[in-house]
Amino acid sequence: MTRPYPPIRLSAILFMVFFVGLSLVQFAVPDLPDNDGFYHIKLAWVMRTEGLKPQFPWLPLSILNEDEFYDHHFLFHAALIPFTFGDLRLGAKWAAVTFASLSLMAVWYLLDRHRVPLAWLWALGLLGVSGAFLYRISITRAQSLSLAYMMLGLAWILAGNHRRLGILAFLFVWTYDAFPLLLVLAVVHLMAVALVELRLEYRPVLWIGAGMLLGMILNPYFPDNILFTYRHLLPKLLDATSIRVGNEWYPYDTGQLLGNSLPALAAFACGALALGLTGRKMEVRTATSLLLALLFGLMLFQARRFIEYFPPFALVFAAFAWEPLLKSYDDQMENPGLRSMEWLRMGNRFSLPLFVLTLVVVASLFQSIPVAQERMRASKPYDLYQGASAWLEINSEAGERVFQTDWDDFPRLFFFNSHNTYLVGLDPTYLQMYDKDLYELWVDITRGRIENPSGFIADEFSAQYVHSDLNHKDFLRRAELDPGLREVYRDDQAVIFEVIRK
């Protein structure tokens, strides 16, 4: 049995608690926690000032060149537009807090709708389930909205609201290219129903599949979106370690995982314990959440980016697994008030699980929020490359190409200076898939393997300026000896060389 509408007063209170908790993490430092947030908020600003489908000339030597560009975060960027008035840095931070709060609310909606006792308290546990999870959803990226889509999808799959799934899948496609995960949820549910009830429940798969197909075809970037999705995801799935694409595609070691996500692992273990204590046949929703927690756990062992999904799904599994045991204490479950704000007046039968769960939630908060804050404090300075970007904007022609020695410098350079265009950004495979030989030449130059690289930079990359951080020491040694490169700017963050054409 499900409840169609959660209590409004409790919804508002929970959202405020999530908002405050996530603000404590987000504003532990004034900096943005990740490079990509600079790109997302700046592109949202471009969309506000130039139109929802602007030209994208900034990465001409990649599969995101102007002719093939596909905004695979289109609705996410549209959702960021209200946060682009005023200071973009603050806008990005408040957007991250808002979207992350909404994603946690979606988890509570799932539990409340399916009448899990103390759903609000289980949901508060999301603030303590994993410090790494809190940090990752505090980044101005689409992952937090992705979690909201998936939790809404699971709620409607379990409730049999199939038409809503089609609409949700359509919107997911337009929001983030992780939309196939919604179909994964439906397939896992099909497997759970087959195991528990010995029947096939294929309607969620059909509705989600139809929504995804329409979302890809009725798309402002069709057919470039189809090609990009294939080219972007396949290398990650088949050969994730061939090119260094960022730490998020590599796993945590055991010590890191225990340090930043121990409550999530404990939640999964406690859910498994509850299955043994219940002593009765597992329900479909419990089996589904168990399989999903296992799946995202395995994915987390392959790539740390799935820390956005394993902790909340582990908590959902624990809540569903303990529901039969807690329900015996909640004989007044039909009264929404008792299920929400009047728990202090309940009898002794309810006090034990309430006390234990409250103790666990509070303890996890004190463990995970400081971990997330500490990770935030390790963020790079907000003004990194601001000086170098300002120099380039003043001293170069509009659209002039900048050769970078590091692909992940692009978001900050673009944020501070959309006057120039750049060589590589967002993902190094975008350059490799555009021109493999050019990519390998870029790698050799940036690693200092080529003597007098200025000729290649000018002729092969058509770049007039070179931007480098101060850590590419092998390249810097080559550049200093190259008569075709002249140093024109340096600070304690970066150096710029001008290519002298003879």
N, C-alpha and C positions, 0 to 999 in steps of 0.2 A: 504494500500500500504506500502511495506517495501523497505528499501534500503539495498542492499547486502553487501556493504563495507563502513565502516566509514572512514572519512578522516584521512590519516596517520599522518599528522602534528598535528592535534588536539589530536589524540590518544596518541602520545608521550608526549605532554604537559600535558594532564590530568593524565597520569601515573606518571609523575614526581611530579605533585602537590599532588596526593594521597601518593606517596612514601615519600615526605617531611613531609606531615601532619601526617602520621602514624609513621614516625621516631621520630617526636616530642613527640608522646605518648610513643613509645617503649623505647626511650633513656632518658626518664625523670629520670630513675634510671639505675644503672648498672646491677641490678638483673633481673632474669627471673620472669614473673608475676604469674607463676603457677607451681605447682609441676610436672605436666604431661610433660611439655616441656623437663625436664631433661631426662625422659624416652625416648621420641621420638627421640631426637637428638642422644642419646647414642646408641639406637638400629639402627639408620641409620648408625652410625659409625661401629657398629658390622657388618651390611650388607655390607658395603664397604670393610671391612677387612677380612670377613669370607665367603662372598657369599650372594646372594640375599635371600636365604632361609636357614638361619643359624639354628643351634640347639639352643633351648631355655631352659636351665636347671635351670633358676633362681627362678622359683616359682613351685617347685615340688609338693606342697600340695594344688594345685588349679586346676581349669579347664584349666589353661594355663601351665600345666605340659608338660614335653618334648614329651610325646607320643600324646597329644591332642592339642598341641599349634597351634593356628591360628592367624596369623597377620592380624587383621581386619582393619589395616591401611597400607596395603602393598604398594600401589602406593604412598601414602603420605610419607612413610618412604623412598621409592626410590627417590622421589622428593627432600627429605632433604639431600641426599648423597652429592650433590655439596657443601653443606654448612658445611660439616664435616672435611674439610681441615683447620687445624689451631685450634684456640681457639673455642671449642664447644659451649661455652656460647655465644660468639659473633655470631657464625654461626646460633644458634637457634634464636637469636634476628633478624638478617638480613633476615632469612627465613620467620619469622612471618611477617615482614614488606612487603616482596615481595609477599607472598601469599595473604595477606590482600589487597594489592594494586590491584592484579589481580581480586580479588572478586569484588571490587568496579568498576573496569573496565567492568566486566561482567554486572553489573547493567546499566552502561552507554550504553553498546552495545545493551541491550534490548530496552532502550528508544530511542536510535538513530536509530536503525534498524526499529522501528515502527513509525518513523518520529514525535516524540513528540517535539514540539517547545522548544527551549532552553534546549535540552536534556543534554548538557554539564553542564549547571548551576544546573539543578535538580540533576545531579550526584555529583556535588561538595557538595550539601547539605548532602550527606552521611557522610561527615566529621563532621557534626554538628547535625545529627539527634538523636544521643543518646550517652552520655558519656559511659554508660555501654556497648553499642554495640561496640564502638571503643576499649574499654578495652578487651572485650572478643575476638574480632578478632585479637588482638595483642598478643594473647597467641599462642605458638608454638603447635597448635593442628590442626586437620583436618577440624574444623568447617568453617574456611575461604574458603577452597577449596570446601567444601560442598555448601556454598552459591553461589560460582561461577558455580558449576554444575547446581544448581537449577535455577539461572537466565538465563543461556544458554538454559536450558531445557524449561523454560517459553517462551523465545524468539522464539525457534523453534516450540514449540507447537502452538503458535499464528500464526506463519508464515506457518505452514503446512509442515515443513521439517521433515517428520516422520522417514526417514531412519537414519538421524543424531541422533534422539532420541534413537534408538536402540544401537548405538555405545556409546553414552553418558551414557546410563544406565549400559552398560557392564563395562565401566571404573569406574563408580561411585561405583559399587559393590566391585571392587578391591581397592578402595581408602578409604572407610569409611562405617561403618555399619549403617549409617543413610540413606542409599540409598533408602529405601521404601518411603521417602519423595518425591522423583521424581515421583513415581507412584501416590502419593496423588495429586500432581500438575495436572496430566493428568485427574484424576477423578474429581477434582474441575472444570477443564475446560469443561469436559463433561457435568457437571451440569449447568455451565454457558451457554453453547450452547443450552442445552435443554430449559432453562428458557427464553433465549433471542430470539432464532431462532426456537424453537419448533422442533428440530431434534436431533439425537444422533450422536455425533462425537466420535467414539470409537477407531479410528486408533492410536492416541497417546497412549492410554492405552495398546493396543496390542503390539505396537513397544517397548514401555518401558518395559512392562512385559516380552516380549521375550528377550530383552537385559539383564534384571535382571536375568532371568532363565539361560541364557548362561553364564553370569558372575559368577553365583554360581556353575554351573556344570563344566565349563572349568576354573577351579580355581586351583592354585598350592597347595591349602590346602584342596581340596575336599576329603572326605565328612566332615572333622572336622569343616569346615566353616559353614555348615548347622546346625550342632548340637550347635555350639557356638552361632550363631545368635539367635537361639531359646532360649537357656538358658540365654543369656545375656539380651535380650530385654524384654522377657516376665515378669520377676520380676519387672522391672521398670514400665511397663504398668499397671500391675495388683495390685501391692502392694508396691508402691514407698517408703512409709514411714516405712515399717517394719524393715529395717536396715538402719542405718545412712550411706549413700553412698556419702556424700559430699553436700555442700550447693547448688550446681547447680541444684539438683533435687527438690529443695524446692522453693516456690514462694517468690517474693519481697513483702513487705508490701506496702500499698498505698503511704506512704511518700517516701519510697525509689524509687519507680517507678516514681513519679512525680519529684524527685530530679535528677534522672539520665537519664530520657527518655522523658521529657516534649515535646521537639520538635517532637518526633515520634508520640506522642498522638495528638499533634496539627496538624501534617500532615494528620493523619487519619481523624480528625474532619474537616479540610479544604477540604479534598477530598469529604466527605459527603456533605459539603456545596455546592461544585461545582456541584454535581449531581442535586441539587435543582435549581441552577441558570441556568443550561444548558437548562432545559425544553424540552428535547427530549429523545427518547428512548435510553437506555444505550447500548453501544457497548459490544461485547463479551469480549474484552480484559479488559475493565473497570469492567465488572461484575466478571471476573475471578480474577482480582487483588483485588477487594473488598472482595470476599469470602476467598481468601488466607490471606489477612490482618486480617480478622475476625478470621479465624482458628488459625493463629499463635498468635493472641492476646489472644485467649482463652487458648492456650497451655502455653503462657507466664504466665498467671495467675495461672497455675498449677506448672510450673517449670521455674526458672530464666534462665536456659540454653537456652531457646528459644528466649532470647534477641538477639541472632545472626540473627534471621529471621524476627521477627515482625517489627523492625524499617525500614529495607530496603524495605520490602513489603508494609508497610504503605506509604513510600515515592513513590514507584512505583504506588500504587493506586492513590495517590494525583496527580501525573503527568498525568496519563491516564484520570482521572476525569476532570482535568483542560484543557486538550488538545483541546476540541472543542472551549472553550472560547479564549484560546491563539492563536488558529490557524487563527482566523479572523484578528489578527494583523500581521500575517506572510504570506503575499500574495506573498512573493518571496521565498517560501520554497524550490522550485526546485533547487535553487542555493546553493550548499553545503558550499561555502565560507561565504555566508550571514548567514547560519545556525551555523557557527562555530566562525570565528575570526573577521568578519567585522561588528559585531553588533553595533559598535560605530558610524557607518555611517548611521544607519537606521533612518527613519523618526519619527515624534512625535507619530504616532499611536503605535509604538512598545515600546516607552520609558517607558510608565507607568507600564506594566507588568514586563518589564525588571528591572526597578528600584525597584519595590516592592519585586520581587523574590530575587534580589541581596541583598536587605536589610535584608530579612528574613534569607538567607543563611549565610551572614556575622555574623548576630546576633547569629545564632545557633552555628557557629564555636566558637565564644567567650564563649558560654555557655558550650559546650560539651567537647571540647579538654581539658580545665582545669579539668573537672570532671574526665576524663579518666586518665590524668596525676596524679591527686591526688590518684586515685585508684592504679595506678602503684607504687606510693611511699609507699603504704602499703604492698608491696611484702616482703616476707621473705628474709633474707640475702642470697646472692648467695652461700656463703661458709658454709651454715648450714649443719652440720654433716660431713664436709670434714675431720676434725680432727679424729672423731670417725671412719670414713671409712678407713682412712689411717692406724690407729692402727690395725683394723681388718685385713686389707690386709697383713700387715707385720707379725702379730702374730698368724694367723690361717692358717690351711691347705686349699688348693684350693678346692672349692666346699663345704666347711663346712657350715652348716646351721646356720643362725642367726634368733633368735626369736625376733620379733619386738613387741612393745606395741601399735603401731599405723600403720594402713594399708597404710596411705598415705605418710609414710616416705620412702616407697620403691623406688620411682623414683629417689630421691636424693642419697640414698644409692647405688643403681644400677649405677647411673651416676659416682659417685666417686670410686666405688668398685664393679667391676663385677667378682672379685676373689671369692667371697662367693655366696651362694644361700640364699634365704630369705623365710619367712613363708607366707606372704600375701602381696598383692600389687595390685595397679590400681583400684581395686574394691573389697570391703569385701565380696560381694556375690560370688566371684570366689572361695574363701575358703569354704563358706557355701554350695555351690552347689557340691563341691568335697566331703565334709564330714561334715554334719550338726552337729554331736556330737563334732567333733574336733573344729569346729567354736565356738560353745557355750562354750567349755572349754577354748578356747583362750580368749573369752570375759570375763569370770569369772576371769581368771588369771590377765588380764590387768587391771581389775577394783578392784583388791585387795581383791577379795572374797575368795581366797583360801590360806590357811596357808601353808607355806613351798612349794612353787610352783615348786621348782627345780626338784623334782622327775617327775612331769608331763611334764615339759619342756624337760627333757632328754628322758623319756620313750615314751611319746605320740607324741612328735614333733621332736625327734631325733636332738635336737639343742644343740650346745656346748656353744654358746654365746647368750647373751640377750642384745639388744639395746633398750634404752628408752630415750625419751626426759625427761625434768625435770618437766613436768606438770602432769605426772601420779603418783601423790603423794601417793595414796593408794597402788599402786603396789610397789612403792619404799620403803614404810614402811615395807611391807611384805618381800621384797627382802633383806633389811638390817638385818632382824631378821632370815633369812633362812641360816642355816649353809651349805647348799648345793650351795649357790651362793657367789662368791667372787668378789668384785668390783676390776676391773683391769684398768679402764680408766674413767676419768671424766673431762669435761670442762664446760664452761658456756652454752653449748647447749645440751649435752647428757651425758649419763653414760652407761658403758658397764660392764656387769657381766659375769664371766666365771662360767659354771656349773661344779661343783666338783663331779665327778663320784666316788662313793665309792665301 
